[in-house]
Amino acid sequence: MKKDIHPEYFKDAKITCACGAVYHIGSTREDIQVELCAACHPFYTGKQKILDTARRVEKFQERATKKAASGTGKKLKKLKRTAAKVAKREEKEKAA
């Protein structure tokens, strides 16, 4: 390793959030200012809101329920074909 090319490492660097939370970690910068942290971020606090511009979320949910109700899809088709084969096989056995 070359000498004098690596940044100085601070074992007790201070991270300050806009909400007032303070964290001490190791970093190459002594003082770091952040806007969001685990204490105030909506995803971690459970206060996350989905912005539904142009009803995108509602439209997706409508399509998903319509698709589930209509009964289309590879798995459903495969189940129907299997049931038809079993019924056909049973008819042949009864006739024989």
N, CA, C and O atoms as CSV, one atom per row, in Angstrom:
chain,resi,resn,atom,element,x,y,z
A,1,MET,N,N,0.835,-1.190,0.000
A,1,MET,CA,C,0.000,0.000,0.000
A,1,MET,C,C,0.878,1.251,0.000
A,1,MET,O,O,1.906,1.306,0.675
A,2,LYS,N,N,0.464,2.224,-0.748
A,2,LYS,CA,C,1.215,3.474,-0.786
A,2,LYS,C,C,0.894,4.301,0.444
A,2,LYS,O,O,-0.224,4.269,0.960
A,3,LYS,N,N,1.876,5.030,0.899
A,3,LYS,CA,C,1.681,5.884,2.075
A,3,LYS,C,C,1.185,7.254,1.641
A,3,LYS,O,O,1.472,7.704,0.531
A,4,ASP,N,N,0.457,7.902,2.500
A,4,ASP,CA,C,-0.004,9.287,2.339
A,4,ASP,C,C,-0.975,9.499,1.173
A,4,ASP,O,O,-1.091,10.623,0.684
A,5,ILE,N,N,-1.671,8.459,0.715
A,5,ILE,CA,C,-2.686,8.678,-0.319
A,5,ILE,C,C,-4.085,8.382,0.206
A,5,ILE,O,O,-5.071,8.714,-0.451
A,6,HIS,N,N,-4.186,7.771,1.363
A,6,HIS,CA,C,-5.487,7.410,1.915
A,6,HIS,C,C,-6.043,8.541,2.777
A,6,HIS,O,O,-5.283,9.220,3.468
A,7,PRO,N,N,-7.358,8.750,2.746
A,7,PRO,CA,C,-7.936,9.821,3.573
A,7,PRO,C,C,-7.862,9.457,5.052
A,7,PRO,O,O,-7.733,8.287,5.413
A,8,GLU,N,N,-7.944,10.452,5.875
A,8,GLU,CA,C,-7.913,10.241,7.322
A,8,GLU,C,C,-9.236,9.587,7.756
A,8,GLU,O,O,-10.307,9.978,7.292
A,9,TYR,N,N,-9.155,8.606,8.636
A,9,TYR,CA,C,-10.340,7.877,9.098
A,9,TYR,C,C,-10.672,8.316,10.516
A,9,TYR,O,O,-9.819,8.281,11.402
A,10,PHE,N,N,-11.927,8.733,10.724
A,10,PHE,CA,C,-12.392,9.150,12.042
A,10,PHE,C,C,-13.245,8.030,12.627
A,10,PHE,O,O,-14.283,7.672,12.068
A,11,LYS,N,N,-12.803,7.483,13.748
A,11,LYS,CA,C,-13.523,6.359,14.352
A,11,LYS,C,C,-14.836,6.805,14.987
A,11,LYS,O,O,-15.762,6.005,15.122
A,12,ASP,N,N,-14.922,8.065,15.374
A,12,ASP,CA,C,-16.125,8.556,16.047
A,12,ASP,C,C,-16.716,9.731,15.268
A,12,ASP,O,O,-16.870,10.823,15.816
A,13,ALA,N,N,-17.047,9.515,14.001
A,13,ALA,CA,C,-17.649,10.566,13.185
A,13,ALA,C,C,-19.091,10.782,13.632
A,13,ALA,O,O,-19.764,9.851,14.074
A,14,LYS,N,N,-19.545,12.006,13.511
A,14,LYS,CA,C,-20.883,12.371,13.985
A,14,LYS,C,C,-21.807,12.620,12.783
A,14,LYS,O,O,-21.511,13.455,11.928
A,15,ILE,N,N,-22.931,11.884,12.729
A,15,ILE,CA,C,-23.942,12.085,11.695
A,15,ILE,C,C,-25.152,12.731,12.357
A,15,ILE,O,O,-25.705,12.189,13.314
A,16,THR,N,N,-25.562,13.885,11.850
A,16,THR,CA,C,-26.695,14.604,12.414
A,16,THR,C,C,-27.806,14.672,11.374
A,16,THR,O,O,-27.577,15.084,10.236
A,17,CYS,N,N,-29.007,14.268,11.766
A,17,CYS,CA,C,-30.167,14.301,10.875
A,17,CYS,C,C,-30.946,15.596,11.094
A,17,CYS,O,O,-30.810,16.241,12.133
A,18,ALA,N,N,-31.750,15.966,10.123
A,18,ALA,CA,C,-32.578,17.164,10.237
A,18,ALA,C,C,-33.614,17.022,11.350
A,18,ALA,O,O,-34.067,18.024,11.904
A,19,CYS,N,N,-33.993,15.779,11.682
A,19,CYS,CA,C,-34.976,15.564,12.748
A,19,CYS,C,C,-34.354,15.684,14.133
A,19,CYS,O,O,-35.072,15.738,15.131
A,20,GLY,N,N,-33.027,15.725,14.204
A,20,GLY,CA,C,-32.346,15.884,15.482
A,20,GLY,C,C,-31.635,14.631,15.957
A,20,GLY,O,O,-30.915,14.685,16.954
A,21,ALA,N,N,-31.807,13.527,15.293
A,21,ALA,CA,C,-31.139,12.285,15.684
A,21,ALA,C,C,-29.647,12.388,15.381
A,21,ALA,O,O,-29.246,12.927,14.349
A,22,VAL,N,N,-28.833,11.862,16.298
A,22,VAL,CA,C,-27.385,11.900,16.139
A,22,VAL,C,C,-26.854,10.477,16.213
A,22,VAL,O,O,-27.205,9.718,17.116
A,23,TYR,N,N,-26.001,10.121,15.252
A,23,TYR,CA,C,-25.378,8.798,15.197
A,23,TYR,C,C,-23.868,8.983,15.193
A,23,TYR,O,O,-23.354,9.950,14.630
A,24,HIS,N,N,-23.161,8.054,15.823
A,24,HIS,CA,C,-21.698,8.071,15.828
A,24,HIS,C,C,-21.211,6.787,15.164
A,24,HIS,O,O,-21.468,5.684,15.646
A,25,ILE,N,N,-20.500,6.953,14.046
A,25,ILE,CA,C,-19.954,5.813,13.310
A,25,ILE,C,C,-18.567,6.174,12.805
A,25,ILE,O,O,-18.108,7.302,12.985
A,26,GLY,N,N,-17.901,5.216,12.171
A,26,GLY,CA,C,-16.610,5.484,11.564
A,26,GLY,C,C,-16.778,5.993,10.154
A,26,GLY,O,O,-17.608,5.475,9.407
A,27,SER,N,N,-16.003,7.005,9.767
A,27,SER,CA,C,-16.125,7.583,8.434
A,27,SER,C,C,-14.852,8.350,8.094
A,27,SER,O,O,-14.013,8.611,8.956
A,28,THR,N,N,-14.732,8.700,6.835
A,28,THR,CA,C,-13.605,9.530,6.411
A,28,THR,C,C,-13.912,11.010,6.555
A,28,THR,O,O,-13.035,11.850,6.349
A,29,ARG,N,N,-15.142,11.337,6.904
A,29,ARG,CA,C,-15.529,12.719,7.187
A,29,ARG,C,C,-15.877,12.821,8.668
A,29,ARG,O,O,-16.501,11.914,9.219
A,30,GLU,N,N,-15.492,13.887,9.303
A,30,GLU,CA,C,-15.693,14.016,10.743
A,30,GLU,C,C,-17.129,14.373,11.112
A,30,GLU,O,O,-17.637,13.925,12.140
A,31,ASP,N,N,-17.789,15.184,10.269
A,31,ASP,CA,C,-19.150,15.626,10.562
A,31,ASP,C,C,-19.992,15.513,9.289
A,31,ASP,O,O,-19.610,16.039,8.243
A,32,ILE,N,N,-21.138,14.828,9.375
A,32,ILE,CA,C,-22.008,14.623,8.221
A,32,ILE,C,C,-23.416,15.089,8.570
A,32,ILE,O,O,-23.938,14.756,9.633
A,33,GLN,N,N,-24.030,15.859,7.676
A,33,GLN,CA,C,-25.409,16.335,7.853
A,33,GLN,C,C,-26.298,15.610,6.846
A,33,GLN,O,O,-25.994,15.603,5.653
A,34,VAL,N,N,-27.397,14.996,7.307
A,34,VAL,CA,C,-28.334,14.310,6.420
A,34,VAL,C,C,-29.751,14.833,6.651
A,34,VAL,O,O,-30.059,15.399,7.700
A,35,GLU,N,N,-30.611,14.629,5.640
A,35,GLU,CA,C,-31.999,15.090,5.750
A,35,GLU,C,C,-32.914,14.019,6.322
A,35,GLU,O,O,-33.862,14.333,7.041
A,36,LEU,N,N,-32.641,12.755,6.009
A,36,LEU,CA,C,-33.473,11.644,6.469
A,36,LEU,C,C,-32.615,10.580,7.128
A,36,LEU,O,O,-31.473,10.347,6.731
A,37,CYS,N,N,-33.180,9.939,8.140
A,37,CYS,CA,C,-32.503,8.830,8.802
A,37,CYS,C,C,-33.546,7.760,9.128
A,37,CYS,O,O,-34.720,7.918,8.793
A,38,ALA,N,N,-33.131,6.690,9.769
A,38,ALA,CA,C,-34.054,5.606,10.106
A,38,ALA,C,C,-35.118,6.054,11.109
A,38,ALA,O,O,-36.185,5.445,11.186
A,39,ALA,N,N,-34.846,7.094,11.867
A,39,ALA,CA,C,-35.812,7.566,12.860
A,39,ALA,C,C,-36.939,8.395,12.245
A,39,ALA,O,O,-38.025,8.478,12.819
A,40,CYS,N,N,-36.694,9.009,11.087
A,40,CYS,CA,C,-37.709,9.889,10.518
A,40,CYS,C,C,-38.144,9.510,9.104
A,40,CYS,O,O,-39.072,10.124,8.576
A,41,HIS,N,N,-37.519,8.538,8.481
A,41,HIS,CA,C,-37.883,8.153,7.113
A,41,HIS,C,C,-39.248,7.462,7.120
A,41,HIS,O,O,-39.470,6.569,7.938
A,42,PRO,N,N,-40.167,7.849,6.233
A,42,PRO,CA,C,-41.525,7.281,6.234
A,42,PRO,C,C,-41.559,5.767,6.055
A,42,PRO,O,O,-42.446,5.114,6.604
A,43,PHE,N,N,-40.635,5.195,5.316
A,43,PHE,CA,C,-40.632,3.749,5.116
A,43,PHE,C,C,-40.367,3.016,6.425
A,43,PHE,O,O,-40.992,1.990,6.695
A,44,TYR,N,N,-39.455,3.527,7.237
A,44,TYR,CA,C,-39.089,2.866,8.488
A,44,TYR,C,C,-40.058,3.185,9.625
A,44,TYR,O,O,-40.198,2.387,10.553
A,45,THR,N,N,-40.728,4.334,9.572
A,45,THR,CA,C,-41.648,4.703,10.646
A,45,THR,C,C,-43.052,4.151,10.425
A,45,THR,O,O,-43.878,4.195,11.336
A,46,GLY,N,N,-43.337,3.631,9.230
A,46,GLY,CA,C,-44.661,3.085,8.933
A,46,GLY,C,C,-45.658,4.126,8.479
A,46,GLY,O,O,-46.849,3.831,8.379
A,47,LYS,N,N,-45.212,5.320,8.204
A,47,LYS,CA,C,-46.109,6.396,7.779
A,47,LYS,C,C,-45.964,6.675,6.287
A,47,LYS,O,O,-46.185,7.796,5.829
A,48,GLN,N,N,-45.589,5.638,5.536
A,48,GLN,CA,C,-45.375,5.800,4.103
A,48,GLN,C,C,-46.700,6.012,3.393
A,48,GLN,O,O,-47.681,5.325,3.677
A,49,LYS,N,N,-46.725,6.951,2.484
A,49,LYS,CA,C,-47.918,7.233,1.705
A,49,LYS,C,C,-47.612,6.985,0.239
A,49,LYS,O,O,-46.532,7.325,-0.245
A,50,ILE,N,N,-48.553,6.400,-0.456
A,50,ILE,CA,C,-48.390,6.184,-1.885
A,50,ILE,C,C,-49.080,7.335,-2.600
A,50,ILE,O,O,-50.287,7.535,-2.459
A,51,LEU,N,N,-48.306,8.084,-3.365
A,51,LEU,CA,C,-48.880,9.180,-4.134
A,51,LEU,C,C,-49.482,8.594,-5.390
A,51,LEU,O,O,-48.775,8.034,-6.228
A,52,ASP,N,N,-50.787,8.724,-5.519
A,52,ASP,CA,C,-51.500,8.113,-6.630
A,52,ASP,C,C,-51.854,9.172,-7.655
A,52,ASP,O,O,-52.981,9.665,-7.700
A,53,THR,N,N,-50.879,9.511,-8.471
A,53,THR,CA,C,-51.139,10.475,-9.526
A,53,THR,C,C,-51.731,9.742,-10.710
A,53,THR,O,O,-51.225,8.698,-11.121
A,54,ALA,N,N,-52.781,10.278,-11.248
A,54,ALA,CA,C,-53.486,9.715,-12.410
A,54,ALA,C,C,-54.079,8.344,-12.106
A,54,ALA,O,O,-54.218,7.525,-13.015
A,55,ARG,N,N,-54.426,8.080,-10.873
A,55,ARG,CA,C,-55.096,6.845,-10.436
A,55,ARG,C,C,-54.343,5.579,-10.842
A,55,ARG,O,O,-54.979,4.559,-11.105
A,56,ARG,N,N,-53.036,5.612,-10.899
A,56,ARG,CA,C,-52.265,4.465,-11.362
A,56,ARG,C,C,-52.421,3.265,-10.450
A,56,ARG,O,O,-52.579,2.141,-10.929
A,57,VAL,N,N,-52.382,3.482,-9.146
A,57,VAL,CA,C,-52.500,2.365,-8.208
A,57,VAL,C,C,-53.891,1.744,-8.313
A,57,VAL,O,O,-54.026,0.521,-8.354
A,58,GLU,N,N,-54.919,2.585,-8.356
A,58,GLU,CA,C,-56.288,2.073,-8.462
A,58,GLU,C,C,-56.489,1.313,-9.767
A,58,GLU,O,O,-57.121,0.257,-9.778
A,59,LYS,N,N,-55.958,1.839,-10.861
A,59,LYS,CA,C,-56.096,1.166,-12.149
A,59,LYS,C,C,-55.415,-0.199,-12.118
A,59,LYS,O,O,-55.954,-1.174,-12.643
A,60,PHE,N,N,-54.231,-0.274,-11.505
A,60,PHE,CA,C,-53.530,-1.546,-11.405
A,60,PHE,C,C,-54.341,-2.542,-10.580
A,60,PHE,O,O,-54.464,-3.707,-10.958
A,61,GLN,N,N,-54.889,-2.091,-9.467
A,61,GLN,CA,C,-55.686,-2.979,-8.617
A,61,GLN,C,C,-56.935,-3.459,-9.352
A,61,GLN,O,O,-57.314,-4.623,-9.217
A,62,GLU,N,N,-57.585,-2.584,-10.129
A,62,GLU,CA,C,-58.761,-2.975,-10.911
A,62,GLU,C,C,-58.401,-4.039,-11.933
A,62,GLU,O,O,-59.125,-5.022,-12.089
A,63,ARG,N,N,-57.270,-3.847,-12.640
A,63,ARG,CA,C,-56.841,-4.837,-13.632
A,63,ARG,C,C,-56.517,-6.173,-12.971
A,63,ARG,O,O,-56.847,-7.231,-13.507
A,64,ALA,N,N,-55.880,-6.124,-11.821
A,64,ALA,CA,C,-55.505,-7.358,-11.130
A,64,ALA,C,C,-56.744,-8.128,-10.668
A,64,ALA,O,O,-56.791,-9.352,-10.793
A,65,THR,N,N,-57.738,-7.430,-10.140
A,65,THR,CA,C,-58.949,-8.126,-9.696
A,65,THR,C,C,-59.746,-8.641,-10.887
A,65,THR,O,O,-60.343,-9.715,-10.817
A,66,LYS,N,N,-59.758,-7.876,-11.986
A,66,LYS,CA,C,-60.471,-8.318,-13.184
A,66,LYS,C,C,-59.824,-9.582,-13.754
A,66,LYS,O,O,-60.522,-10.509,-14.163
A,67,LYS,N,N,-58.500,-9.617,-13.780
A,67,LYS,CA,C,-57.792,-10.771,-14.293
A,67,LYS,C,C,-58.046,-11.999,-13.418
A,67,LYS,O,O,-58.232,-13.100,-13.936
A,68,ALA,N,N,-58.056,-11.817,-12.106
A,68,ALA,CA,C,-58.307,-12.931,-11.192
A,68,ALA,C,C,-59.745,-13.432,-11.336
A,68,ALA,O,O,-59.995,-14.634,-11.239
A,69,ALA,N,N,-60.682,-12.527,-11.564
A,69,ALA,CA,C,-62.089,-12.905,-11.675
A,69,ALA,C,C,-62.397,-13.561,-13.020
A,69,ALA,O,O,-63.257,-14.438,-13.101
A,70,SER,N,N,-61.696,-13.137,-14.076
A,70,SER,CA,C,-61.992,-13.672,-15.403
A,70,SER,C,C,-61.526,-15.105,-15.563
A,70,SER,O,O,-62.051,-15.834,-16.405
A,71,GLY,N,N,-60.562,-15.518,-14.783
A,71,GLY,CA,C,-60.112,-16.901,-14.836
A,71,GLY,C,C,-59.219,-17.202,-16.009
A,71,GLY,O,O,-59.315,-18.281,-16.594
A,72,THR,N,N,-58.362,-16.288,-16.366
A,72,THR,CA,C,-57.400,-16.550,-17.424
A,72,THR,C,C,-56.027,-16.661,-16.799
A,72,THR,O,O,-55.779,-16.170,-15.697
A,73,GLY,N,N,-55.166,-17.297,-17.506
A,73,GLY,CA,C,-53.810,-17.463,-17.005
A,73,GLY,C,C,-53.327,-18.865,-17.286
A,73,GLY,O,O,-54.134,-19.779,-17.459
A,74,LYS,N,N,-52.040,-19.045,-17.334
A,74,LYS,CA,C,-51.453,-20.327,-17.682
A,74,LYS,C,C,-51.792,-21.412,-16.674
A,74,LYS,O,O,-52.097,-22.542,-17.057
A,75,LYS,N,N,-51.743,-21.085,-15.405
A,75,LYS,CA,C,-52.014,-22.099,-14.380
A,75,LYS,C,C,-53.452,-22.588,-14.443
A,75,LYS,O,O,-53.714,-23.785,-14.327
A,76,LEU,N,N,-54.384,-21.656,-14.626
A,76,LEU,CA,C,-55.788,-22.035,-14.693
A,76,LEU,C,C,-56.065,-22.871,-15.933
A,76,LEU,O,O,-56.801,-23.856,-15.868
A,77,LYS,N,N,-55.477,-22.482,-17.069
A,77,LYS,CA,C,-55.658,-23.252,-18.296
A,77,LYS,C,C,-55.100,-24.663,-18.139
A,77,LYS,O,O,-55.702,-25.631,-18.605
A,78,LYS,N,N,-53.960,-24.774,-17.489
A,78,LYS,CA,C,-53.345,-26.083,-17.280
A,78,LYS,C,C,-54.233,-26.953,-16.390
A,78,LYS,O,O,-54.393,-28.146,-16.648
A,79,LEU,N,N,-54.807,-26.363,-15.352
A,79,LEU,CA,C,-55.709,-27.110,-14.479
A,79,LEU,C,C,-56.947,-27.592,-15.232
A,79,LEU,O,O,-57.400,-28.719,-15.034
A,80,LYS,N,N,-57.491,-26.735,-16.095
A,80,LYS,CA,C,-58.674,-27.121,-16.874
A,80,LYS,C,C,-58.343,-28.263,-17.829
A,80,LYS,O,O,-59.122,-29.207,-17.955
A,81,ARG,N,N,-57.180,-28.187,-18.514
A,81,ARG,CA,C,-56.777,-29.257,-19.428
A,81,ARG,C,C,-56.588,-30.576,-18.691
A,81,ARG,O,O,-56.997,-31.627,-19.184
A,82,THR,N,N,-55.978,-30.528,-17.524
A,82,THR,CA,C,-55.763,-31.741,-16.729
A,82,THR,C,C,-57.081,-32.349,-16.303
A,82,THR,O,O,-57.252,-33.567,-16.348
A,83,ALA,N,N,-58.020,-31.501,-15.886
A,83,ALA,CA,C,-59.336,-31.994,-15.471
A,83,ALA,C,C,-60.063,-32.624,-16.659
A,83,ALA,O,O,-60.735,-33.645,-16.507
A,84,ALA,N,N,-59.932,-32.018,-17.839
A,84,ALA,CA,C,-60.573,-32.578,-19.037
A,84,ALA,C,C,-59.974,-33.927,-19.393
A,84,ALA,O,O,-60.709,-34.840,-19.770
A,85,LYS,N,N,-58.662,-34.079,-19.285
A,85,LYS,CA,C,-58.007,-35.356,-19.570
A,85,LYS,C,C,-58.473,-36.443,-18.599
A,85,LYS,O,O,-58.738,-37.574,-19.005
A,86,VAL,N,N,-58.568,-36.094,-17.327
A,86,VAL,CA,C,-59.015,-37.062,-16.317
A,86,VAL,C,C,-60.451,-37.483,-16.602
A,86,VAL,O,O,-60.780,-38.665,-16.505
A,87,ALA,N,N,-61.307,-36.528,-16.953
A,87,ALA,CA,C,-62.705,-36.844,-17.248
A,87,ALA,C,C,-62.792,-37.742,-18.480
A,87,ALA,O,O,-63.585,-38.684,-18.496
A,88,LYS,N,N,-62.002,-37.472,-19.501
A,88,LYS,CA,C,-61.995,-38.277,-20.720
A,88,LYS,C,C,-61.521,-39.697,-20.421
A,88,LYS,O,O,-62.078,-40.663,-20.943
A,89,ARG,N,N,-60.503,-39.822,-19.590
A,89,ARG,CA,C,-59.977,-41.129,-19.211
A,89,ARG,C,C,-61.024,-41.934,-18.437
A,89,ARG,O,O,-61.163,-43.139,-18.647
A,90,GLU,N,N,-61.753,-41.271,-17.550
A,90,GLU,CA,C,-62.799,-41.946,-16.771
A,90,GLU,C,C,-63.929,-42.427,-17.680
A,90,GLU,O,O,-64.482,-43.506,-17.468
A,91,GLU,N,N,-64.272,-41.627,-18.694
A,91,GLU,CA,C,-65.316,-42.035,-19.653
A,91,GLU,C,C,-64.898,-43.283,-20.417
A,91,GLU,O,O,-65.710,-44.180,-20.644
A,92,LYS,N,N,-63.626,-43.340,-20.816
A,92,LYS,CA,C,-63.124,-44.503,-21.545
A,92,LYS,C,C,-63.174,-45.757,-20.658
A,92,LYS,O,O,-63.502,-46.848,-21.124
A,93,GLU,N,N,-62.840,-45.577,-19.372
A,93,GLU,CA,C,-62.853,-46.720,-18.458
A,93,GLU,C,C,-64.276,-47.232,-18.229
A,93,GLU,O,O,-64.487,-48.439,-18.114
A,94,LYS,N,N,-65.247,-46.328,-18.160
A,94,LYS,CA,C,-66.643,-46.725,-17.975
A,94,LYS,C,C,-67.175,-47.448,-19.207
A,94,LYS,O,O,-67.940,-48.405,-19.093
A,95,ALA,N,N,-66.766,-46.986,-20.377
A,95,ALA,CA,C,-67.235,-47.586,-21.636
A,95,ALA,C,C,-66.613,-48.972,-21.838
A,95,ALA,O,O,-67.225,-49.822,-22.485
A,96,ALA,N,N,-65.456,-49.212,-21.320
A,96,ALA,CA,C,-64.778,-50.499,-21.538
A,96,ALA,C,C,-65.228,-51.568,-20.614
A,96,ALA,O,O,-64.740,-52.695,-20.690
